[in-house]
Amino acid sequence: MKNFSKRQVIVGVVLIALFISIPITVSVLSQQQRTATHASASTSLSFMPTSSTTSPIQTSVGSTINLDLYVNPGNNLVTFVRYQINYDPTKVQLVTSDPVDLNNEIFANIEGPVLNSGSIAQAVSIGSNPTNVITQSTKIGTLHFKAVGGTNGSTTTISFGTLSEALSSGSNDQASENVLSTTVPAVVSISGTGSPSISPSQTITGTALSFTVLLDGVGAAGDNPNPTGNSLSNKNPLHPQRNLNVQVFDTNNNLVASSSGTITYANASGDFVGVVGLPSTVPSGNYYVKVQTDRYLRKLVPGIAQIVANQTTQVPSVQLVNGDTNNDNVLNILDYNALLDCGYGEINPLQMSDPNSTYNTSACQIHQPTQDVDLNDDGIIDSTDYNLFLRELSVQNGD
C-alpha cells in the first residue's frame, strides 16, 4: 500500500474543500447578482386632474368629466400598457361609443377598448419601433365620462382593475414581467340627485329635425313581435350616445339631403333623443325621413315631416329593428355567424372585457365592428342576443 505524507494529506483536504466551496460561492454570487440587477416594479398609472378623498373632483349631475390617463415608467422602459378601469355606472357613464381619445403620437391601439357595464379595458403599445420606449410620464389618452347620479355629499371612485399591467424592455426586466407597482384612482364628488334630464332641444342653427328613437332590446323598447315588452330590455346600455344617420326624401322619393347627429339615452323614459341639423339647401315642404344607427336596420319614420326652413321640426317617434351586426341594412346569415363566432352558444359566456372571452378571439374579431355583435349592449354576447336576433328576423331588410 502506498504511504501518503502528512503534507500530501493536507493538500488533499484543501483541494476537496475548494471543490465543495467553489460551486456554493458561485451560486451565492449569481443569486446576489440577479437580486442586484433585477429592476424594481416602479411604474404607475394615474389620472389628471389629480384628486383624493379629501380633495375630490367636483362636478354635478349631467356634467362631463374628462380624465387624462397617464403612465409614469419610474425606473422601467415601458413598451406596453393594459389598463382596466372600473366605475359605478349609477354615478358615472362613458359618454360615447368611442370613449377614449388615444394619444396616437405615442401609442398604437392593439386591443379594445372593451366595454362592460361599469368597466372599460384597452391594451396599447409603442408599436414596432423599440426606440419609442416610455422613459418619462406620458399621457395614454383621455377618457370621457358623464355624471349621471349624485353622491349625496360623499364620493365615487374611478379606479384601476386587476387586469392592469405594464411591460418593460429594460435589460434587467423579463418579457412577461409586470412592472406596474402603483395605481392612483380618480375620486369624484357629484352634486344633484337622480339621472340628468336630457332634452332633445339642442342648440342647432338653421333647419333641423328633433328625434325620439326606441332601440329594440334597450330601455323602453321591446322587440319586433312584442314592441312594448320591455321589462327585460337592457336599462343600462354601455353606449348611451349613438350616431343617428338621417336621410330626407321629397314626396317623389328623391333623396334631397343626408345628415347625421347624436342621440342620447334618457334614463327616465328609456328612449334616445336628439336633434340633427339639415343642410341649408332643404326648403320648407313635406318630406319622408329615414333613420339608422349601428346594430339597427334603417327605418322610415311614420308619416310625413312638414319641415320649415331655419326651424327645428319634431318628427314622430320611431322604433328600430335590432340585429344588423355589420351595418349592411340586412339581417342574414352573416349576422348569425357573427353571433356564433363571438360565443352566444357557450354554457358560461364571459364578459367581453374578460381577455379569455370568445369575444377576444380572432374568430370573433374578424366581424367588424365587433362591439355591434352585442345586440342589447350589456357587455356580454350570449343567448339573449341570439334570441333577440331570431325574434327580429321577421323584418330582414331595412327601408
C-alpha positions in Angstrom: 0.0 0.0 0.0 1.2 3.5 -0.9 2.1 5.7 2.1 0.9 9.4 2.0 3.0 12.1 3.7 1.3 14.5 6.1 1.8 17.3 3.5 0.0 15.3 0.8 -2.9 14.7 3.2 -3.2 18.4 4.0 -3.1 19.4 0.3 -5.8 16.8 -0.5 -8.1 18.1 2.2 -7.6 21.7 0.9 -8.5 20.6 -2.6 -11.6 18.8 -1.5 -12.7 21.9 0.4 -12.2 24.1 -2.6 -14.2 21.7 -4.9 -17.1 21.9 -2.4 -16.9 25.7 -1.7 -16.5 27.0 -5.3 -19.9 25.9 -6.6 -21.6 27.2 -3.4 -19.7 30.6 -3.8 -20.6 30.9 -7.5 -24.3 30.1 -6.7 -24.4 32.7 -4.0 -22.7 35.3 -6.1 -25.0 34.6 -9.0 -28.0 34.9 -6.8 -26.7 38.2 -5.4 -26.1 39.4 -9.0 -29.6 38.5 -10.0 -31.0 40.3 -7.0 -28.9 43.4 -7.5 -29.7 43.7 -11.3 -33.4 42.9 -11.2 -35.4 46.0 -11.9 -37.9 47.3 -9.4 -41.6 47.4 -10.4 -41.8 51.2 -10.3 -44.3 52.1 -13.0 -47.6 53.8 -12.1 -50.9 54.6 -13.7 -52.9 57.7 -12.7 -55.4 60.3 -13.8 -55.2 64.1 -14.3 -56.5 66.2 -12.8 -55.3 64.6 -9.6 -57.8 64.0 -6.8 -58.3 62.3 -3.4 -61.0 61.6 -0.9 -60.1 64.9 0.8 -59.8 66.8 -2.5 -62.2 65.2 -5.0 -63.1 66.4 -8.4 -66.2 68.5 -8.0 -69.0 68.2 -10.6 -72.8 67.9 -10.9 -75.3 65.6 -12.5 -75.3 66.0 -16.2 -71.8 67.4 -16.5 -68.9 65.8 -18.5 -65.8 64.5 -16.7 -62.7 64.3 -18.8 -59.9 62.3 -17.3 -56.4 62.2 -18.8 -54.8 58.8 -18.2 -51.0 58.9 -17.6 -48.3 56.2 -17.3 -45.2 57.1 -15.3 -42.5 54.5 -16.1 -40.3 55.1 -13.0 -37.1 53.1 -13.4 -38.5 51.0 -16.2 -38.6 51.3 -20.0 -42.3 50.8 -20.7 -43.4 49.4 -24.1 -46.9 48.1 -23.4 -49.8 49.0 -21.1 -53.0 47.3 -20.5 -55.5 49.2 -18.3 -58.8 48.2 -16.8 -60.8 51.0 -15.3 -63.8 50.3 -13.0 -66.5 52.7 -12.1 -70.1 52.8 -10.6 -72.4 53.1 -13.6 -75.1 54.6 -11.4 -72.9 57.6 -10.8 -70.8 58.0 -14.0 -71.1 56.6 -17.5 -68.9 56.7 -20.6 -70.4 59.3 -22.9 -69.8 58.0 -26.4 -69.3 54.8 -28.4 -65.6 56.0 -28.7 -65.0 56.9 -25.1 -61.2 57.2 -25.4 -59.1 59.7 -27.3 -55.9 57.8 -27.6 -52.5 59.6 -27.8 -51.8 58.2 -31.3 -48.4 60.0 -31.5 -47.0 57.6 -28.9 -49.3 54.6 -28.6 -50.9 52.2 -31.0 -54.2 50.5 -30.0 -53.7 46.7 -30.2 -56.9 45.6 -28.4 -60.1 47.3 -27.4 -61.5 49.3 -25.9 -63.7 46.6 -24.5 -66.6 48.0 -22.6 -68.8 46.4 -19.9 -71.3 47.8 -17.5 -69.0 49.6 -15.0 -65.7 48.9 -16.7 -63.5 49.6 -19.8 -60.3 47.9 -20.8 -57.8 48.6 -23.5 -54.3 47.4 -24.5 -51.8 49.8 -26.1 -48.2 49.6 -27.1 -45.4 51.8 -28.6 -45.6 49.9 -31.9 -42.8 48.3 -33.8 -40.0 50.9 -33.0 -38.2 49.9 -29.8 -36.6 53.3 -29.5 -40.0 54.8 -28.7 -39.9 53.3 -25.2 -41.6 55.4 -22.5 -39.0 56.9 -20.2 -41.0 59.7 -18.7 -44.5 60.4 -17.6 -46.7 60.2 -20.7 -50.4 60.6 -21.5 -52.0 57.5 -22.8 -55.3 59.2 -23.7 -58.4 60.9 -22.4 -61.5 59.2 -21.1 -64.8 60.9 -21.3 -67.4 60.3 -18.5 -70.7 61.9 -17.7 -72.1 62.3 -14.2 -75.5 60.6 -14.0 -76.1 60.3 -10.3 -75.4 62.3 -7.2 -73.1 61.1 -4.4 -75.1 62.7 -1.6 -72.1 64.6 -0.1 -69.8 61.5 -0.4 -67.6 60.5 -3.4 -67.4 57.8 -6.1 -64.2 56.3 -7.3 -62.9 55.6 -10.8 -60.2 53.0 -10.2 -57.9 50.5 -11.9 -58.8 46.8 -12.1 -56.7 43.7 -11.7 -56.1 43.3 -15.4 -54.0 46.4 -15.5 -50.3 45.8 -16.3 -47.2 47.4 -17.8 -44.3 45.7 -19.6 -40.8 46.9 -20.0 -37.8 46.4 -22.4 -35.2 47.2 -19.7 -32.2 44.9 -19.7 -32.9 43.8 -16.2 -36.6 43.0 -16.8 -38.2 39.9 -18.2 -40.6 39.7 -21.2 -43.7 38.9 -19.2 -42.8 40.8 -16.0 -45.5 43.2 -14.8 -43.6 46.3 -13.7 -46.7 48.1 -12.6 -46.5 48.9 -9.0 -48.9 51.7 -8.3 -52.3 52.9 -9.5 -54.0 56.1 -8.4 -57.7 56.4 -8.8 -59.8 59.4 -9.5 -62.2 60.5 -6.8 -65.3 62.4 -7.8 -68.0 64.3 -5.8 -71.2 64.7 -7.7 -73.9 67.2 -6.6 -77.5 66.7 -7.6 -79.8 63.7 -7.5 -81.1 61.1 -10.0 -80.2 61.0 -13.6 -79.9 64.1 -15.7 -82.9 65.2 -17.7 -81.9 65.0 -21.4 -83.7 67.4 -23.6 -83.9 67.0 -27.4 -83.8 70.8 -27.7 -80.1 71.1 -28.6 -79.0 74.4 -30.0 -78.6 74.0 -33.7 -78.6 77.0 -36.1 -80.8 76.6 -39.2 -83.1 73.8 -40.3 -83.2 70.7 -38.0 -85.2 67.6 -37.0 -85.8 66.5 -33.5 -86.0 62.8 -32.9 -87.3 60.3 -30.3 -85.9 56.8 -31.1 -86.6 53.5 -29.5 -84.0 50.8 -30.0 -85.2 47.2 -29.7 -83.6 45.3 -26.7 -82.7 48.5 -24.9 -84.6 50.7 -22.5 -88.3 51.1 -23.1 -88.2 49.2 -26.4 -89.2 45.5 -26.7 -88.7 43.7 -30.0 -90.4 43.2 -33.3 -93.1 40.7 -32.3 -93.6 42.4 -28.9 -92.7 46.1 -29.2 -93.8 47.1 -25.8 -92.5 44.1 -23.9 -89.6 45.9 -22.3 -89.4 44.6 -18.7 -86.2 42.6 -19.5 -84.7 45.0 -22.0 -81.3 46.4 -21.0 -81.9 49.6 -19.0 -78.2 50.5 -18.7 -76.7 50.4 -22.2 -72.9 50.7 -22.4 -73.3 53.3 -25.2 -75.8 55.9 -24.0 -74.9 58.1 -27.0 -75.4 56.9 -30.6 -74.8 58.4 -34.0 -78.0 58.7 -36.0 -77.9 58.8 -39.8 -80.7 60.7 -41.4 -82.0 60.7 -45.0 -84.6 63.1 -46.2 -86.7 62.3 -49.4 -89.2 64.5 -51.2 -92.7 63.2 -51.9 -91.4 61.8 -55.3 -89.0 59.7 -53.3 -85.9 61.6 -54.4 -83.1 61.9 -51.9 -82.7 65.6 -51.1 -80.4 65.5 -48.0 -78.3 63.2 -45.8 -77.1 64.2 -42.4 -76.1 62.7 -39.0 -76.1 63.7 -35.4 -76.1 62.4 -31.9 -79.0 60.8 -30.0 -78.6 60.3 -26.2 -80.3 57.8 -23.9 -82.8 59.2 -21.5 -82.8 57.1 -18.4 -86.2 58.2 -17.2 -88.1 57.5 -20.5 -85.9 54.7 -21.9 -85.6 56.1 -25.3 -83.0 58.1 -27.3 -83.5 61.7 -28.1 -81.5 64.3 -30.1 -81.6 66.9 -32.8 -79.9 66.6 -36.2 -79.2 69.6 -38.4 -80.0 69.6 -42.1 -78.3 71.4 -45.0 -79.5 74.9 -45.7 -80.4 73.8 -49.2 -83.5 71.9 -47.9 -86.5 74.2 -48.4 -89.7 74.2 -46.4 -92.1 71.4 -47.5 -93.3 67.9 -46.9 -90.7 65.1 -46.7 -90.2 61.5 -45.8 -87.4 60.8 -43.3 -85.4 57.6 -42.8 -83.1 57.0 -39.8 -80.4 54.4 -39.0 -77.9 53.7 -36.2 -75.3 51.0 -35.6 -76.8 47.5 -35.0 -80.2 48.5 -36.4 -81.9 48.4 -39.7 -82.8 51.7 -41.5 -86.4 52.7 -40.8 -88.9 55.1 -42.4 -90.2 57.5 -39.8 -94.0 57.2 -39.8 -96.0 59.9 -41.6 -94.8 63.0 -43.4 -92.5 65.5 -41.8 -93.5 69.1 -42.5 -90.1 70.7 -42.5 -89.9 74.5 -42.0 -86.6 76.2 -43.1 -84.5 77.6 -40.2 -86.7 75.9 -37.6 -86.5 72.6 -35.7 -89.2 70.2 -36.6 -90.3 67.4 -34.2 -90.8 64.2 -36.1 -92.9 61.2 -34.8 -91.2 58.6 -32.6 -89.7 55.6 -34.4 -88.7 52.1 -33.2 -85.7 50.4 -34.9 -85.2 46.7 -35.6 -82.0 45.2 -34.0 -79.5 42.6 -35.3 -77.6 44.2 -38.1 -74.1 43.4 -36.8 -72.2 44.5 -39.9 -74.4 47.5 -40.7 -75.3 46.4 -44.3 -79.1 47.1 -43.6 -79.9 43.3 -43.9 -80.4 40.6 -41.3 -79.0 37.4 -42.7 -76.5 34.5 -42.2 -73.6 36.9 -41.8 -75.2 38.4 -38.7 -75.9 34.9 -37.3 -72.3 33.8 -38.0 -71.1 36.8 -36.1 -73.2 35.8 -33.1 -72.0 32.2 -33.3 -68.3 33.1 -33.6 -68.5 35.6 -30.7 -69.8 33.0 -28.3 -73.6 33.1 -27.9 -73.9 29.3 -27.5 -71.4 28.9 -24.7 -72.5 27.3 -21.4 -71.0 30.1 -19.4 -70.2 33.1 -21.7 -67.7 35.5 -20.3 -68.0 39.3 -20.3 -66.5 41.0 -23.3 -64.0 42.7 -21.0 -62.6 39.3 -19.9 -59.4 38.6 -22.0 -60.4 34.9 -22.0 -63.8 35.5 -23.5 -64.7 34.3 -27.0 -65.2 37.9 -27.9 -61.5 38.5 -27.8 -60.6 35.6 -30.1 -59.6 36.1 -33.7 -62.7 34.2 -34.9 -64.9 36.9 -33.4 -62.7 39.9 -34.1 -62.9 39.4 -37.8 -66.5 40.6 -37.6 -66.5 44.4 -37.7 -67.5 46.4 -35.9 -67.1 43.7 -33.3 -68.9 45.5 -30.4 -72.1 45.6 -32.5 -72.5 41.8 -32.1 -73.5 42.6 -28.6 -77.1 43.4 -29.7 -78.6 44.5 -26.4 -75.4 46.5 -25.4 -74.9 44.9 -22.0 -71.3 43.8 -22.3 -71.8 40.1 -23.0 -72.6 38.1 -26.1 -74.9 35.3 -25.1 -78.2 33.5 -25.8 -80.2 36.7 -25.1 -78.5 38.4 -28.2 -79.2 35.3 -30.3 -82.8 35.1 -29.3 -83.3 38.8 -29.9 -81.8 38.3 -33.4 -84.3 35.4 -34.1 -87.2 37.5 -32.9 -86.3 40.4 -35.2 -85.9 38.2 -38.3 -89.5 38.7 -39.5 -88.0 42.0 -40.8 -84.9 41.2 -42.7 -84.4 44.3 -44.8 -84.2 47.9 -43.8 -86.2 50.6 -45.6 
